[in-house]
């Protein structure tokens, strides 16, 4: 469907310095593939997408779409933009138009559809992304996640053959990320060809048929999700994939804010798509703090750690001045212990020089 050969993009900074963002990018993209593009910030991921649809034209190389070089002088831009839709991180809705008008504008103006047909199709697409009931409202009344779903419907209304997603969840509150990713998952199931720049590693693994790891201006490693996440070949890929994401909480006295802790846990779980683990984490935290650890056992530190390599999730309590496991001592509440055992996979209890550490695998 698309062949990219030795693509390059060079900028000149205001002080005259030359910066090469894309050094030598080559790849083939087939119909129906869902390719997630991951990698450190500043390695050319978004520039690559913008170069593909000539929003930011490359300075060298070739882009062949069904055998035609779209970098040729007379290639019709309107045809390219119709075939290759793009969803941006900043939504780019027209604030002075209703949601329905935002979705119908392109088909009426560019595809020549009559208003009634365009509105009928727009309502179908808005239902598809769960936004039909908002058709008559203005964008200013929507949340970020709702705006992004409308942006996806607007893109689909142009009947694209491929959709480019440029970090579609990066501008969203963590609690709204899931609703946008669910829509993209559904498009993947329907066979839409997609390239997705994302920092959502679990999503990338679940939805993709292929992963591009970009680094230093090139596609540094290209493979299946299993290959890239479980058996990366190159050291830089390994280092990026093995990142550990963590949340650290501290309890110094009796007046800790358990509800504040729960909010931080909710946000952490939303950010890394750990929705199915959130209640279990809060159950363990609540039982440990309220039932199994006395007020004298302070300070204590709680760390929630998530590995993007194997999706392991560990909840650790480090209690200063405690030298026996709170789960095993005579005063331990058996109901609380039973609740914890019921929501965890394993428990590691470890005596330390200055206290006791418990690590729960969830």
C-alpha positions in Angstrom: 0.0 0.0 0.0 2.8 2.4 1.0 6.5 2.1 0.4 8.9 4.5 2.0 12.5 4.7 0.7 15.3 6.6 2.4 13.1 9.3 3.8 14.9 12.3 5.2 13.8 15.5 7.0 16.3 18.3 7.8 15.5 21.6 9.5 17.6 24.7 9.8 17.3 26.4 13.1 17.1 30.3 13.5 20.8 30.4 14.4 21.7 28.5 11.2 22.2 25.1 12.7 21.2 22.1 10.6 19.1 19.4 12.4 18.4 16.1 10.8 15.2 14.7 12.3 14.7 11.8 9.9 18.0 10.4 8.7 17.1 7.3 6.6 13.6 5.9 7.1 12.5 2.9 4.9 9.5 0.6 5.3 6.6 -1.0 3.6 3.1 -0.7 4.9 0.4 -3.2 3.8 -3.3 -2.9 3.7 -4.9 -3.8 7.1 -1.8 -3.4 9.1 -2.0 -1.6 12.5 1.5 -0.2 13.2 2.3 1.4 16.5 5.3 3.7 16.4 7.1 4.0 19.8 10.4 5.4 21.0 11.9 8.2 23.1 10.7 11.8 22.6 12.5 13.7 19.9 13.3 10.8 17.6 11.1 11.8 14.7 7.9 9.8 15.3 5.5 12.6 14.7 7.7 14.1 11.9 7.5 10.8 10.1 3.7 10.8 10.2 3.5 14.4 9.0 6.0 13.6 6.2 3.9 10.7 5.0 0.9 12.9 4.2 3.1 15.9 3.3 1.9 18.2 6.1 5.6 18.5 6.7 7.2 17.6 3.4 10.4 15.5 3.6 13.7 16.9 2.2 14.7 13.6 0.6 13.7 10.1 -0.3 10.5 8.6 -1.8 7.0 7.8 -0.7 5.2 5.5 -3.0 1.4 5.0 -2.5 0.1 2.1 -4.7 3.2 2.6 -6.8 2.8 6.4 -7.3 5.5 8.7 -5.9 3.5 11.3 -4.1 6.6 13.6 -3.9 6.3 14.3 -7.6 5.5 17.9 -8.4 2.0 17.4 -9.9 0.7 14.8 -7.4 -2.8 16.0 -6.3 -2.7 16.9 -2.6 -6.5 16.6 -2.3 -6.5 13.0 -3.4 -3.6 12.2 -0.9 -5.4 13.9 2.0 -8.6 12.0 1.2 -6.8 8.7 1.1 -4.7 9.3 4.2 -6.6 10.8 7.1 -4.9 12.2 10.2 -6.0 12.5 13.8 -4.0 15.0 15.9 -3.3 15.2 19.6 -4.9 18.6 19.8 -8.3 17.6 18.2 -8.5 20.7 15.8 -12.3 20.9 15.8 -13.9 24.1 14.5 -15.2 25.8 17.7 -17.9 27.8 15.8 -19.5 24.7 14.4 -21.7 22.0 16.0 -20.4 18.5 16.3 -22.5 17.4 13.4 -21.3 20.3 11.3 -17.7 19.5 12.1 -18.2 16.0 10.8 -20.1 16.9 7.6 -18.0 19.9 6.5 -15.4 17.8 4.7 -17.7 15.4 2.9 -19.9 18.3 1.6 -17.1 20.7 0.6 -14.5 18.2 -0.7 -16.4 15.0 -1.6 -19.4 16.8 -3.1 -22.0 15.0 -0.9 -25.4 16.5 -0.5 -26.2 17.8 3.0 -28.8 15.1 3.9 -26.5 12.2 2.9 -23.6 13.8 4.7 -25.6 14.2 7.9 -27.0 10.6 7.7 -23.4 9.2 7.4 -22.1 11.6 10.1 -24.8 10.4 12.5 -23.8 6.8 11.8 -20.1 7.6 12.5 -21.0 9.6 15.6 -22.9 6.5 16.9 -19.9 4.4 16.1 -17.7 6.5 18.4 -20.5 7.0 21.1 -21.1 10.7 20.4 -24.4 10.7 18.6 -26.2 12.4 21.5 -23.8 15.3 21.3 -24.4 16.0 17.6 -26.1 19.4 18.2 -23.7 20.8 20.8 -20.6 22.9 20.4 -17.1 21.5 20.9 -16.5 23.8 24.0 -19.0 21.7 26.0 -17.1 18.4 25.4 -14.3 16.8 27.4 -11.0 16.1 25.8 -11.8 12.4 25.2 -15.1 13.3 23.6 -13.5 15.8 21.3 -11.0 13.2 20.2 -13.7 10.8 19.4 -15.4 13.4 17.3 -12.1 14.1 15.5 -11.9 10.3 14.7 -15.5 10.4 13.3 -14.6 13.5 11.2 -11.6 11.7 9.8 -13.7 8.6 9.0 -16.2 10.7 7.2 -13.7 11.3 4.4 -13.5 7.6 3.7 -9.7 7.3 4.2 -7.8 4.2 3.2 -5.3 4.7 6.1 -5.4 6.8 9.3 -2.4 8.4 10.9 -2.8 8.9 14.7 -0.3 11.4 16.2 -0.3 10.7 19.9 -4.1 10.7 20.1 -4.2 10.5 23.9 -1.3 12.7 25.0 -3.4 15.8 25.5 -6.1 13.9 27.5 -6.7 13.6 31.2 -5.6 10.1 32.2 -9.2 9.1 33.0 -10.3 9.8 29.4 -7.6 7.9 27.6 -9.5 4.6 27.7 -12.5 5.8 25.8 -10.3 6.9 22.8 -8.2 3.8 22.8 -11.4 1.7 22.7 -12.5 3.4 19.5 -9.1 2.8 17.9 -9.3 -0.9 19.0 -12.6 -1.2 17.3 -11.3 0.3 14.1 -8.4 -2.2 14.2 -10.9 -5.1 14.5 -12.7 -3.8 11.4 -9.4 -3.9 9.4 -8.6 -0.2 9.1 -5.0 0.4 8.1 -3.5 2.6 10.8 -0.2 4.1 11.9 -0.2 5.2 15.6 2.4 7.2 17.4 1.8 6.4 21.0 3.3 6.2 24.5 0.7 3.7 25.6 2.8 0.6 25.6 0.1 -1.9 26.7 -2.2 -0.5 24.1 0.5 -0.7 21.4 1.1 -4.4 22.3 -2.5 -5.3 22.3 -3.8 -3.6 19.2 -0.8 -3.7 16.8 0.1 -6.2 14.1 3.6 -4.6 14.0 5.7 -2.2 16.0 8.2 0.4 14.8 10.7 1.4 17.4 12.1 4.7 16.3 15.4 6.1 17.6 18.0 8.5 16.3 16.0 9.4 13.3 15.5 5.9 11.9 13.3 2.9 12.4 15.7 1.3 14.8 13.8 -2.0 15.1 10.7 -3.4 13.3 8.9 -6.5 14.3 5.8 -8.1 15.8 4.6 -7.0 19.2 5.9 -10.2 20.7 9.3 -9.7 19.1 9.7 -6.1 20.2 8.3 -6.4 23.7 9.5 -9.9 24.6 12.7 -10.4 22.6 14.0 -7.0 21.5 17.3 -7.4 19.5 19.0 -4.1 20.2 20.2 -2.6 23.4 18.4 0.8 23.0 15.1 -1.0 22.3 15.7 -3.2 25.4 16.3 -0.2 27.6 13.2 1.6 26.3 10.9 -1.4 26.7 12.1 -2.3 30.2 11.0 1.0 31.7 9.5 0.7 35.1 6.7 3.2 35.9 6.1 3.8 39.6 4.0 5.7 42.1 5.3 6.4 45.6 3.2 7.3 48.6 4.4 8.1 52.1 2.5 7.9 55.4 4.1 9.8 58.3 1.2 9.9 60.8 -2.3 9.0 61.6 -3.8 11.9 59.6 -3.0 10.5 56.2 -5.4 11.2 53.3 -6.6 7.8 52.1 -8.9 9.3 49.5 -6.0 11.4 48.1 -4.1 8.1 47.8 -7.0 6.5 46.0 -7.1 9.4 43.5 -3.4 9.0 42.8 -3.9 5.3 42.3 -6.8 5.9 39.9 -4.8 8.3 37.8 -1.8 5.9 37.7 -4.0 3.0 36.6 -5.7 5.1 34.0 -2.4 6.4 32.6 -1.1 2.8 32.0 -4.4 1.2 31.2 -4.4 -0.9 34.4 -8.2 -0.6 34.8 -8.7 -4.2 35.9 -6.2 -3.9 38.7 -7.3 -0.6 40.2 -9.8 -2.0 42.7 -7.4 -4.7 43.9 -4.7 -2.2 44.6 -7.0 0.0 46.6 -8.3 -3.0 48.6 -4.8 -4.0 49.6 -3.8 -0.4 50.5 -7.0 0.1 52.5 -6.7 -3.2 54.5 -3.0 -2.7 55.2 -3.3 0.9 56.4 -6.6 0.6 58.2 -6.4 -2.9 59.7 -3.0 -4.5 59.7 -0.6 -1.7 60.5 -0.9 0.1 63.8 -0.6 3.9 64.2 2.8 3.5 65.8 4.3 1.9 62.7 5.3 5.0 60.9 6.8 6.2 58.7 5.9 3.8 56.0 6.4 4.0 52.2 4.1 2.5 49.6 5.4 2.0 46.0 3.3 0.8 43.0 5.6 -0.4 40.2 4.5 -1.4 36.7 6.9 -2.9 34.1 6.1 -2.1 30.5 8.2 -5.2 29.5 6.1 -8.0 31.0 3.2 -6.0 32.4 4.0 -7.1 35.9 2.5 -5.0 38.7 3.9 -4.9 42.2 2.7 -3.1 45.3 5.3 -2.7 48.0 5.0 -1.6 51.7 8.2 -0.7 53.5 7.5 -0.2 57.2 10.2 1.3 59.4 10.6 -0.3 62.8 8.5 -3.4 62.1 10.3 -6.7 62.5 7.6 -9.3 61.9 5.1 -9.5 59.0 1.8 -7.8 59.8 0.1 -10.7 58.0 1.4 -13.3 60.4 1.4 -11.8 63.8 -1.3 -12.9 66.4 -3.2 -9.6 66.3 -3.7 -9.7 62.5 -7.3 -9.5 61.4 -8.0 -12.8 59.5 -10.7 -11.1 57.3 -8.3 -8.4 56.2 -5.6 -11.1 55.4 -8.1 -13.1 53.5 -9.2 -10.1 51.4 -5.6 -9.4 50.5 -4.8 -13.0 49.6 -7.9 -13.1 47.4 -6.9 -10.2 45.2 -3.1 -10.8 44.9 -1.2 -13.4 43.0 1.7 -13.8 45.4 3.1 -12.1 48.5 6.8 -11.8 49.3 7.6 -11.0 53.0 11.1 -9.8 53.7 12.8 -8.7 57.0 15.1 -5.7 56.4 17.8 -4.1 58.6 15.5 -1.2 59.6 12.0 -2.7 59.2 9.9 -5.0 57.2 9.0 -5.1 53.5 6.0 -6.7 51.9 5.6 -7.0 48.1 2.3 -8.0 46.6 2.1 -9.2 43.0 -1.2 -8.2 41.4 
